[in-house]
């Protein structure tokens, strides 16, 4: 699909999603399910082939040699469908470490009817996000992490941080957060399937690549519109729970201060590697 065709498809889907939100979401779900049908259908065909051979007792050296390829093919698919999501890294905060932060988190979680946060991690990034890690791969059972960057905590006011955290919880409000997480797992599954097949050089890889080359642009367009809609919904929660002015200031300040770090602080830090023998001390104190 060419770029102009993709843009045209996205524009049409945005109009359709506004007019028929439930029907659009159903289409996204069906398109995601099609990816799993293709994968699981292939595995079932291989199992059926094995069953037929066993049922008719047609098991000999030639048949076993013939079945090695489809069995290996099915094994790669099944292994690929168990998408691995590594645990996020950061310093885990206890409630005693930051009681005001935990109080804000709890109030926002209740207001957005969001899921429980299992771990709050402090990071060195100028960012804040909620990461859902499915402990059972495609089957779900989410473990929720709130990632909060120390630079952002120091750069923004408490009201602005409330707006940022409310935005992140807005992604998980109601059931659309679970649905979006499932869509993301479908995308990751296909990436892993193709990667594993290419590494193992299995026969049939070309067939899956042809299907994916057709499937991927449509699925990307549908999920792009879905992702944009969830971003707007998250912004709405940010405004409701923190106020319009605080939400606006959070967006502006986070953008400008991130630019300052990227354009001034970090270039000067890395430039020092060319001019000084030892790394500077208290780099985060200098940043703050």
C-alpha positions in Angstrom: 0.0 0.0 0.0 1.4 3.4 -1.0 1.7 6.3 1.5 -1.1 8.3 -0.1 -3.4 5.3 0.0 -2.7 4.7 3.6 -3.4 8.4 4.5 -6.7 8.2 2.5 -7.7 5.0 4.3 -6.9 6.5 7.8 -9.0 9.7 6.9 -11.9 7.5 5.9 -11.6 5.4 9.0 -11.6 8.4 11.3 -14.8 9.6 9.8 -16.4 6.2 10.1 -15.2 5.8 13.7 -16.8 9.2 14.7 -20.1 8.2 13.1 -20.1 4.5 14.1 -17.8 4.0 17.1 -19.1 0.6 18.1 -19.1 -0.8 14.6 -15.6 0.6 14.1 -14.3 -1.1 17.2 -15.9 -4.3 16.1 -14.1 -4.1 12.8 -10.8 -3.6 14.6 -11.5 -6.6 16.7 -12.4 -8.8 13.7 -9.2 -7.7 11.9 -7.1 -8.6 14.9 -8.9 -11.9 15.2 -8.1 -12.6 11.5 -4.4 -12.6 12.4 -4.9 -15.2 15.0 -7.2 -17.3 12.7 -4.4 -17.4 10.2 -1.9 -18.6 12.7 -4.0 -21.0 14.7 -5.6 -22.3 11.4 -2.2 -23.3 10.1 -1.4 -25.2 13.4 -4.8 -27.0 13.2 -4.1 -28.0 9.6 -0.8 -29.5 10.6 -2.4 -31.4 13.5 -5.1 -32.7 11.2 -2.5 -33.9 8.8 -0.7 -35.7 11.6 -4.0 -37.2 12.8 -4.9 -38.5 9.4 -1.5 -40.2 9.0 -1.8 -41.8 12.5 -5.4 -42.9 11.9 -4.6 -44.7 8.7 -1.5 -46.1 10.1 0.6 -44.6 7.3 3.6 -43.9 9.5 6.9 -44.8 8.0 10.3 -43.2 7.4 9.1 -41.3 4.3 5.9 -39.9 6.0 7.9 -38.9 9.1 10.4 -37.1 6.9 7.5 -35.4 5.1 5.9 -34.3 8.4 9.1 -32.8 9.9 8.7 -29.6 7.9 5.0 -28.8 8.8 5.6 -29.9 12.4 8.6 -27.5 12.7 6.5 -24.8 11.0 3.7 -25.2 13.6 6.2 -25.3 16.5 7.7 -21.9 15.3 4.2 -20.4 15.2 3.2 -21.7 18.7 6.5 -20.5 20.2 6.1 -17.1 18.5 2.6 -16.6 19.8 4.0 -16.6 23.3 5.1 -13.0 23.1 7.6 -12.0 25.7 7.2 -8.8 27.6 10.2 -8.1 29.9 9.7 -6.5 33.2 10.2 -2.7 33.2 13.3 -1.4 34.9 13.5 1.3 37.6 13.7 1.9 41.3 10.6 0.6 43.0 8.9 3.1 45.3 7.1 2.2 48.5 4.2 4.3 49.7 6.4 5.6 52.6 8.9 6.9 50.0 6.4 9.3 48.4 3.1 9.4 50.2 1.7 12.4 48.3 2.5 10.8 45.0 0.7 7.6 46.0 -2.3 9.6 47.3 -2.6 11.3 43.9 -2.3 8.0 42.1 -5.0 6.4 44.2 -7.4 9.3 43.7 -6.9 9.3 39.9 -7.3 5.5 39.7 -10.6 5.7 41.5 -11.8 8.7 39.4 -10.9 7.0 36.1 -12.1 3.5 37.3 -8.6 2.3 36.2 -6.9 -0.9 37.2 -4.8 -1.4 40.2 -1.1 -0.3 40.0 1.0 -3.1 41.2 4.4 -1.3 41.2 5.5 2.3 41.0 8.9 2.7 39.5 11.2 5.7 39.6 13.3 6.1 36.4 15.9 8.5 35.1 13.8 9.4 32.0 11.9 12.7 31.4 8.7 10.8 31.0 5.8 9.1 32.8 3.8 6.1 31.5 1.8 3.1 32.6 3.1 -0.2 31.3 0.9 -3.3 31.2 2.9 -6.5 31.2 0.8 -9.6 30.4 2.2 -12.3 32.6 0.5 -15.0 30.5 1.5 -13.6 27.1 -1.5 -13.5 24.7 -3.8 -14.8 27.5 -3.3 -11.6 29.5 -3.4 -11.3 33.3 -1.9 -7.9 33.4 0.7 -6.6 35.8 0.5 -2.8 35.9 3.6 -0.5 36.3 3.5 3.2 36.7 6.8 4.6 35.5 7.6 8.1 36.8 10.8 9.9 35.8 12.7 11.8 38.5 13.5 14.7 36.0 9.9 15.1 35.1 8.8 15.1 38.8 11.3 18.0 39.4 10.5 19.9 36.2 6.7 20.0 36.5 4.5 21.4 39.3 2.3 18.9 41.3 -0.8 20.1 39.4 1.0 19.5 36.1 2.1 16.0 37.2 -1.5 15.2 38.2 -2.5 16.1 34.6 0.2 13.8 33.2 -0.7 10.9 35.5 -4.4 11.4 34.8 -3.6 11.2 31.0 -1.8 7.8 31.5 -4.6 6.4 33.6 -7.0 7.6 30.9 -5.5 5.1 28.5 -6.6 2.3 30.8 -10.1 3.6 31.8 -13.0 1.3 31.3 -12.6 -1.6 28.9 -10.9 0.2 26.0 -7.5 0.0 27.8 -7.8 -3.8 27.8 -8.9 -3.8 24.2 -6.0 -1.6 23.1 -3.5 -3.8 25.0 -4.9 -6.9 23.1 -4.4 -5.1 19.8 -0.8 -4.3 20.7 -0.2 -8.0 21.6 -1.5 -9.0 18.2 0.9 -6.7 16.5 3.8 -8.0 18.6 2.8 -11.6 17.9 3.0 -11.1 14.1 6.4 -9.3 14.4 7.7 -12.2 16.4 6.3 -14.9 14.1 8.0 -13.4 11.0 11.2 -12.9 12.9 11.4 -16.5 14.1 10.5 -17.9 10.7 13.2 -15.9 9.0 15.7 -17.0 11.6 14.8 -20.7 11.2 14.4 -20.4 7.4 11.2 -22.5 7.4 9.4 -23.4 4.3 6.2 -21.4 4.0 7.8 -18.2 5.3 7.0 -16.6 1.9 3.3 -17.4 2.3 3.2 -15.7 5.7 5.1 -12.7 4.4 2.6 -12.3 1.5 -0.3 -12.4 3.9 1.4 -10.0 6.3 2.2 -7.6 3.5 -1.5 -7.4 2.7 -2.7 -7.6 6.3 -0.2 -5.2 8.0 -1.2 -1.9 6.2 -4.9 -2.4 6.9 -4.3 -3.5 10.5 -1.9 -0.5 11.0 -4.5 2.0 9.6 -7.3 0.6 11.9 -5.1 0.5 15.0 -3.7 4.0 14.2 -7.2 5.5 14.4 -7.9 3.5 17.6 -4.6 4.8 19.1 -5.5 8.4 18.2 -8.9 8.0 19.7 -7.5 6.7 23.0 -5.0 9.6 23.1 -7.9 12.1 22.9 -9.8 10.1 25.6 -6.7 10.3 27.8 -6.5 14.0 27.2 -10.1 14.4 28.3 -9.4 12.7 31.6 -6.4 15.0 32.1 -8.6 18.1 31.7 -11.3 16.7 33.9 -9.1 15.7 36.8 -6.4 18.4 36.7 -8.1 21.3 35.0 -7.8 22.8 31.5 -5.0 25.2 32.4 -2.9 22.6 34.2 -3.3 20.1 31.4 -2.2 22.7 28.9 0.8 23.8 31.0 1.8 20.1 31.5 1.9 19.6 27.7 3.8 22.8 27.0 6.3 22.5 29.9 7.0 18.8 29.3 7.7 19.6 25.6 9.9 22.6 26.2 11.9 21.1 29.1 12.5 17.9 27.2 13.9 20.0 24.3 16.2 21.8 26.7 17.6 18.5 28.0 18.0 17.2 24.4 19.5 20.4 23.0 21.6 21.6 25.9 22.1 19.3 28.9 22.9 15.9 27.3 25.0 17.2 24.4 27.2 19.0 26.9 27.4 15.9 29.0 28.5 13.6 26.1 30.8 16.3 24.7 32.7 16.0 28.0 33.8 12.5 27.0 36.0 14.0 24.4 37.6 16.6 26.7 37.7 15.2 30.2 39.2 11.9 31.4 36.7 11.3 34.2 32.9 11.4 34.1 31.3 14.3 35.9 29.8 13.8 39.3 26.3 14.5 40.4 25.0 14.6 36.8 21.3 14.5 38.0 22.0 17.3 40.4 23.3 19.4 37.6 20.3 18.5 35.5 17.8 19.5 38.2 
